[in-house]
Amino acid sequence: MKKIIFFLSIAGIAHAQAPAGYYSSANGLTGAALKSALSTIITNGHQDKGYSGLWTAYKTTDIDKTFENDGSIMDIYSENPSSTDPYKYTLVTNQCGTYSVEGNCYNREHIVPQSLFSQSAPMVSDIHFIRATDGKVNGMRSNYPFGKVGTATFTSKNGSKLGNSASSGYAGTVFEPIDEFKGDVARMIFYFVTRYQSKLSTFSSGNMLGSTAFPGLQTWELNVLLAWHKQDPVSTAEILRNNASYTFQGNRNPFIDNPSYVGQIWGGDTATTPNPSTPTPNPGTNCVTETFDSIPASNASYTARTWSSNGISWSATDARTDQTINGKAITLRNGTLSAGSTTNGISSLTVTTQMKFTGTNGTFAVKVNGTTVGTIPYSSTATTTTIDNINVAGNVTVSLVNNSTSNRVAIDDLKWTCYSTSGARMIQPTVSAELANNALKISPNPISGQEIFVSGDVSKINKAEIYNLNGKLMQTIDAPFKQGNSIKTKNLTQGVYLLILDKTNLKFIVK
């Protein structure tokens, strides 16, 4: 059934039950400091009602008051926002239980899988990220991270999908909710990594969580969630659930109350035009390429290895040199691969990995200047992975740390691109009076199908340029609208971009 529209003051609803000054200690902060302040705020007052207490919570937190508004369970995996739901659940009566097919019953879905924190309290019963959802779909989602699905192997009756990842930086299996609930999922995960930031180093990553308090998420997953947060703004349903959860549990989700906190902590929340007097960072071409052709002679023993290549000093601990992927490769067991300091920063990193002999799938932690910026998965299949948007300027040291003490993993064809704040193109945000009067607009936005539709008078526009938010030119099109009012893009990955039409800047999202 179509969503019921509430003609009420959303701002009034959003803060109706938040005490005055609830977030005052976070005022004026940004980045890691803001995240830490919010963590303290939402930890104070948190009352753990236990895992079985979730059933009680759902009587007020997970009731449909914004779609059918019929008192049924509000299930993000079965709700159909524009038509009749495929099935609906009655509170308590349809509580799992056991299930065999979709539509049998509802149970408790941990948006951040409970296996990552060993079912420990208080995480296992935190209402802010545990939803009432269909048991079968919950089981299919399993403990996979959230991301954009390429080819689906399972699709729920409302269109939620499981399949291989089409999100940049991760090649494993992911789960993708429908567009209506992408922002809901993002803000629940932002809550989790903020509320429990002091515990993240003790949790498993699940190919989604980071091991440090900040940023708290792996780079690829953070990029997905930032795009989803922007694409799907806070809804009335989220506001009502946040208020009910506060009444039940005693703390709030700050990213529902104040969505701007997302951009203030992690960036990427809004696609503002850069200041014309400030050059945007400039990701350059490849800075470092290492093929491992210069490693020490083939040897099956595990020990410290050192070598030099193209002016860079390399070292690997607990490493052997007799394995190959595309050619020579360095193989780590309980070790770290490190590159000596380089001067031109790092934007994105690409590497090929393959587990040798026996073992289990795992990840390398990628560290820049000692800070984890993402993870690289490995398995028995040779896989090439890229981490985008690392974006550290100046002198950098880069290392890959094996998160296993026993898996033996070969590394080959490691490279990264430069990142500098000098010599970057300065994007001018000026708009001519004539074009301003045309009210140019991208619609729909987010775009899909790699095509941008622009409304307004585009007949006099001579050139279109597409930039990412780091200032990198992605595409130039001369006479872009000679055959209509749309522009075909070239394989833009999920994220936020700027479209510059002569001197008019328009922001858009690729979902």
C-alpha positions in Angstrom: 0.0 0.0 0.0 1.2 3.5 -0.7 2.9 5.3 2.1 0.6 7.5 4.3 1.9 11.1 4.2 1.9 13.0 7.6 1.3 16.7 7.3 3.0 17.4 10.6 6.1 19.3 11.6 8.9 16.7 11.1 11.3 18.9 13.1 8.8 18.8 16.0 8.4 15.1 15.8 12.2 14.6 15.5 13.0 16.2 18.8 9.7 15.7 20.6 11.1 13.4 23.3 14.8 14.3 23.3 15.7 16.2 26.5 16.8 19.8 26.2 20.6 19.9 25.8 20.8 16.1 25.1 23.5 16.8 22.4 25.0 20.0 23.9 28.3 18.4 24.8 28.8 17.7 21.1 28.4 21.3 20.0 31.2 22.7 17.8 33.0 19.3 17.4 33.8 17.5 14.1 35.4 14.2 13.0 36.7 11.7 15.6 36.1 14.2 18.5 32.4 14.5 17.6 32.0 10.7 17.2 33.6 10.2 20.7 31.3 12.9 22.2 28.2 11.3 20.7 29.4 7.8 21.9 29.5 9.1 25.5 26.0 10.8 25.1 24.3 7.6 23.8 26.1 5.3 26.2 24.8 7.3 29.2 21.3 6.3 30.0 21.4 3.1 27.9 19.4 0.4 29.8 20.0 -3.1 28.6 16.6 -4.9 28.7 17.9 -8.2 27.6 17.6 -10.2 24.4 14.0 -11.4 25.2 13.1 -7.8 25.9 13.3 -7.1 22.2 9.9 -8.8 21.8 8.4 -6.3 24.2 10.2 -3.4 22.5 8.7 -4.3 19.1 5.2 -3.6 20.5 6.0 0.1 20.2 9.1 0.4 18.1 8.3 -1.8 15.1 4.6 -1.2 14.4 3.6 0.1 11.0 2.4 3.7 11.6 3.5 5.2 8.3 2.7 2.8 5.4 -0.5 0.7 6.0 -0.8 2.2 9.5 -2.7 -1.0 10.5 -0.8 -2.1 13.6 1.1 -4.9 11.7 4.9 -5.4 12.0 7.0 -2.8 10.1 9.4 -5.2 8.3 12.0 -3.5 6.0 12.5 -6.8 4.1 8.8 -7.3 3.1 7.3 -3.8 3.1 6.2 -2.6 -0.3 6.1 1.2 -0.2 4.1 1.6 -3.4 1.8 -1.3 -3.5 0.2 -4.1 -1.5 2.6 -5.9 0.9 3.3 -9.6 -0.1 2.3 -10.6 3.5 2.0 -9.0 6.9 2.7 -10.0 10.5 0.5 -9.7 13.6 2.3 -8.7 16.7 3.2 -11.7 19.0 1.0 -14.1 17.0 3.5 -14.4 14.1 6.6 -14.2 16.3 9.2 -16.9 15.4 9.2 -19.8 16.0 10.6 -21.7 13.1 10.4 -20.8 9.5 10.8 -22.6 6.2 9.7 -20.0 3.6 9.3 -16.3 3.4 6.1 -15.2 5.0 6.1 -17.7 7.9 7.0 -15.4 10.8 9.1 -12.5 12.0 12.2 -12.6 14.2 15.1 -10.5 15.4 17.5 -9.2 12.7 20.8 -7.8 13.9 21.7 -5.2 11.2 25.3 -5.6 12.5 25.5 -9.4 12.8 25.7 -10.7 16.4 28.4 -13.2 15.4 30.8 -10.2 15.0 30.6 -9.5 18.8 30.0 -13.1 20.0 26.4 -12.5 21.0 27.7 -10.4 23.9 25.7 -7.8 25.9 24.6 -5.1 25.6 25.1 -5.3 21.8 23.0 -8.4 21.4 19.8 -6.7 22.7 20.3 -3.1 21.5 17.0 -2.0 20.0 18.5 0.7 17.8 20.0 -1.7 15.3 17.9 -4.9 15.8 14.8 -5.0 13.6 11.7 -7.2 13.5 12.0 -8.9 10.1 10.9 -11.9 8.1 12.7 -15.0 9.5 13.5 -16.5 6.0 15.0 -13.2 4.6 16.9 -12.7 7.9 18.4 -16.1 7.4 19.3 -15.5 3.8 21.0 -12.2 4.7 23.0 -14.2 7.3 26.0 -12.3 8.4 26.9 -10.7 5.1 27.7 -7.0 4.9 25.5 -4.5 3.2 26.4 -3.3 -0.3 25.2 -2.9 -3.9 24.4 -6.3 -5.5 25.6 -7.1 -9.0 23.9 -10.5 -9.8 21.3 -11.5 -7.2 21.2 -15.1 -6.0 18.2 -14.4 -3.8 15.5 -11.7 -4.0 12.8 -11.3 -1.3 9.2 -10.5 -2.2 9.8 -6.8 -1.7 13.0 -6.7 -3.8 15.7 -7.0 -1.1 18.6 -8.8 -2.7 21.6 -11.1 -1.9 24.4 -11.5 -4.4 27.9 -10.7 -5.4 29.1 -7.2 -4.6 29.1 -4.4 -7.2 30.4 -2.0 -4.6 33.9 -0.6 -5.3 36.5 -2.1 -3.0 34.8 -5.4 -2.0 34.2 -8.5 -4.1 32.4 -10.8 -1.7 28.7 -11.5 -1.1 26.6 -8.6 0.1 22.9 -7.9 1.0 21.0 -4.9 -0.5 17.7 -3.6 1.0 15.3 -1.7 -1.2 15.8 2.0 -1.7 13.2 3.0 0.8 15.3 1.6 3.7 18.9 2.1 2.5 19.3 5.2 4.7 17.6 3.4 7.6 20.3 0.7 7.4 23.1 3.2 7.1 22.0 5.2 10.1 21.6 2.1 12.3 25.2 1.0 11.4 26.5 4.6 12.1 24.8 4.3 15.5 26.5 0.9 16.2 30.0 2.0 15.4 29.5 5.2 17.4 27.9 3.6 20.5 30.4 0.8 20.6 33.5 2.5 19.2 35.6 1.5 22.3 34.9 -2.2 21.7 35.5 -2.3 17.9 39.0 -3.6 18.3 37.6 -6.7 20.0 35.0 -7.4 17.4 35.3 -9.4 14.2 35.2 -7.2 11.1 32.7 -9.2 9.0 34.2 -7.3 6.1 32.3 -4.2 7.3 33.5 -3.0 10.7 36.8 -1.3 11.2 39.1 -2.2 14.1 39.6 1.3 15.4 37.3 3.9 16.9 37.6 6.1 13.9 36.4 5.8 11.3 34.9 2.6 12.7 34.1 1.1 9.3 36.0 -0.4 6.4 36.5 2.2 3.6 34.4 0.4 1.1 31.5 -0.1 3.5 31.7 3.5 4.7 31.4 4.7 1.1 28.3 2.6 0.5 26.6 3.8 3.7 27.4 7.5 3.1 25.8 7.2 -0.3 22.7 5.5 1.1 22.4 8.1 3.9 22.4 10.8 1.3 20.1 8.9 -1.1 17.4 8.1 1.5 16.9 10.9 4.0 15.5 10.4 7.5 11.8 9.3 7.3 8.9 9.8 9.6 9.0 6.0 10.4 12.6 6.4 11.6 11.7 9.4 13.8 8.8 7.5 15.4 11.0 4.4 16.0 13.8 6.5 17.5 11.4 8.1 19.9 9.9 4.7 20.9 13.3 3.2 21.3 14.4 6.1 23.6 11.3 5.5 25.8 12.1 1.8 25.9 15.9 1.8 26.2 16.9 5.3 27.4 19.2 6.4 24.6 18.8 7.8 21.0 20.2 7.4 17.5 21.9 10.8 17.0 22.0 10.3 13.2 18.2 10.3 13.0 17.9 13.3 15.3 20.7 15.2 13.5 21.5 13.7 10.1 24.2 16.4 9.5 26.4 14.6 12.1 27.2 12.0 9.4 28.9 14.6 7.2 30.5 16.3 10.2 32.1 13.0 11.3 32.9 11.1 8.1 32.4 13.6 5.3 30.5 12.9 2.2 27.1 13.8 3.6 26.5 16.7 1.4 28.0 17.5 -2.0 28.9 21.1 -1.5 30.8 23.0 -4.1 34.5 23.6 -3.2 35.6 27.1 -2.3 37.0 28.6 -5.4 40.0 30.0 -3.6 40.9 26.5 -2.2 42.4 23.8 -4.5 40.7 20.5 -4.2 42.9 17.5 -3.4 44.3 15.9 -6.6 44.5 12.1 -6.9 47.2 11.5 -9.5 48.4 8.6 -11.6 50.2 5.6 -10.2 52.8 6.6 -7.6 54.0 3.1 -6.6 53.9 -0.2 -8.5 55.4 -3.3 -7.0 55.5 -6.6 -8.9 57.8 -8.3 -6.3 60.3 -9.3 -9.0 63.1 -8.0 -6.8 62.3 -10.1 -3.7 65.0 -12.4 -2.3 65.6 -15.7 -4.0 62.9 -18.5 -3.8 62.8 -20.0 -0.3 60.1 -21.9 1.6 61.1 -20.9 5.1 59.3 -18.2 7.0 61.5 -15.3 8.1 62.0 -11.5 7.8 62.6 -10.4 4.1 63.8 -7.1 2.8 64.5 -5.7 -0.7 64.4 -2.5 -2.7 62.4 -1.7 -5.8 62.1 1.6 -7.8 63.8 3.5 -5.0 61.4 2.1 -2.2 62.6 -0.1 0.7 60.3 -3.0 1.4 60.1 -5.4 4.3 58.0 -8.5 5.1 57.9 -10.4 8.4 57.2 -14.1 8.7 57.4 -14.4 5.0 58.4 -16.9 2.3 59.4 -16.2 -1.3 58.7 -19.4 -3.3 55.0 -18.8 -4.2 53.6 -17.1 -7.3 50.3 -15.5 -8.5 51.0 -13.6 -11.7 54.7 -13.9 -11.2 56.8 -13.7 -8.1 54.8 -13.0 -5.0 55.6 -12.4 -1.3 53.8 -14.8 1.0 52.9 -13.9 4.6 51.9 -16.1 7.5 51.8 -14.2 10.8 53.3 -11.1 9.3 53.2 -7.6 7.8 54.3 -6.2 4.4 55.5 -2.7 4.7 56.7 0.0 2.2 59.2 2.6 3.3 58.1 6.3 3.3 57.0 7.8 0.0 56.4 11.5 -0.6 53.4 11.9 -2.9 50.5 10.6 -0.7 48.0 7.9 -1.5 44.6 8.0 -3.1 43.6 4.5 -3.9 45.3 1.1 -3.5 45.1 -2.0 -5.6 46.5 -5.5 -4.8 46.1 -9.1 -5.8 46.0 -11.8 -3.1 45.6 -15.5 -2.9 45.7 -17.9 0.0 48.1 -20.8 -0.4 47.9 -24.3 1.0 45.0 -24.8 3.5 43.2 -22.2 5.7 40.1 -20.1 5.9 39.1 -16.9 4.1 40.3 -13.7 5.8 41.5 -10.2 5.4 44.6 -8.0 5.5 44.3 -4.7 7.4 45.6 -1.8 5.2 47.4 0.8 7.3 48.6 4.3 6.2 50.9 6.0 8.7 49.8 3.4 11.3 46.0 4.1 10.8 43.7 1.4 9.4 42.1 2.7 6.2 40.4 -0.5 5.0 40.8 -4.2 4.5 41.7 -6.5 1.6 39.9 -9.9 1.5 41.7 -13.1 0.5 40.6 -16.6 -0.4 42.0 -19.6 -2.3 41.1 -17.8 -5.5 43.4 -15.1 -6.8 41.5 -11.8 -6.3 42.3 -8.2 -7.2 40.9 -5.6 -4.8 40.9 -1.8 -4.8 40.3 0.5 -1.9 39.2 3.9 -3.1 39.2 7.3 -1.3 42.0 6.7 1.1 43.2 10.3 0.3 46.2 10.9 2.6 48.6 13.6 1.3 52.3 14.1 2.1 54.7 11.5 3.3 53.1 8.1 3.8 54.1 4.6 4.9 51.8 1.8 3.8 51.5 -1.7 5.3 49.4 -4.8 4.9 48.8 -6.8 8.1 47.6 -10.4 8.0 44.7 -10.7 10.5 45.3 -14.4 10.8 48.2 -16.1 12.6 48.2 -19.2 10.4 46.8 -18.5 6.9 49.6 -18.3 4.3 48.7 -15.6 1.8 50.5 -14.5 -1.3 50.6 -10.8 -2.4 51.3 -9.6 -5.9 50.9 -6.5 -8.1 50.5 -4.0 -5.4 50.1 -0.3 -6.5 48.7 2.9 -5.4 47.9 6.3 -6.9 49.2 9.7 -5.7 47.2 12.2 -3.6 48.2 15.8 -3.4 46.6 19.2 -2.5 48.9 21.1 -4.9 48.3 21.6 -8.6 44.7 20.6 -8.3 42.0 22.0 -10.5 39.9 24.7 -8.7 36.2 24.3 -9.4 34.6 27.7 -9.8 31.0 27.7 -8.4 29.9 30.7 -10.3 26.6 30.6 -12.3 25.8 32.9 -15.1 22.6 34.9 -14.7 21.2 33.4 -18.0 21.7 29.8 -16.9 20.6 30.5 -13.3 17.2 31.6 -14.7 16.9 28.3 -16.5 16.6 26.4 -13.2 18.7 23.4 -14.4 18.0 20.3 -12.3 19.1 16.7 -12.4 16.0 14.4 -12.1 15.8 11.7 -11.1 18.6 12.0 -8.5 20.1 9.5 -7.6 20.7 8.5 -11.2 20.5 5.0 -12.4 21.6 3.2 -15.6 24.6 5.5 -16.0 22.5 8.3 -17.5 22.0 11.8 -16.2 18.7 13.6 -17.2 18.8 17.4 -16.9 15.7 19.5 -16.9 15.7 23.2 -18.0 17.0 24.9 -21.1 20.2 23.0 -22.0 20.4 24.1 -25.6 23.1 26.7 -25.1 25.4 24.5 -22.9 28.8 23.9 -24.7 30.5 21.5 -22.4 29.8 19.1 -19.5 32.4 17.9 -17.0 31.9 15.3 -14.2 34.1 15.4 -11.1 34.3 13.3 -8.0 34.4 15.1 -4.7 38.1 14.9 -4.5 38.3 17.2 -7.6 39.3 14.4 -10.0 37.9 14.9 -13.6 36.0 11.7 -14.5 34.5 12.7 -17.9 34.3 15.6 -20.4 31.6 15.8 -23.0 31.5 18.5 -25.7 28.1 19.6 -26.9 26.5 17.3 -24.4 22.9 17.9 -25.2 22.9 17.9 -29.0 20.7 14.7 -29.1 18.5 15.4 -26.1 18.5 16.3 -22.4 20.5 13.4 -21.1 24.2 12.6 -20.7 25.6 9.1 -20.8 28.2 8.5 -18.1 31.2 6.1 -18.2 31.0 3.5 -15.5 30.8 5.8 -12.5 30.9 3.8 -9.2 28.5 4.4 -6.3 29.0 7.8 -4.7 28.5 11.6 -5.0 29.7 13.6 -8.0 29.6 17.2 -9.4 28.3 17.9 -12.9 29.6 21.2 -14.3 27.6 22.5 -17.2 29.7 25.4 -18.5 29.7 27.4 -15.2 26.7 25.7 -13.5 27.5 23.1 -10.8 24.9 20.4 -10.1 25.5 17.6 -7.6 24.2 14.0 -8.2 24.4 10.6 -6.7 25.2 7.3 -8.4 23.4 4.5 -6.5 
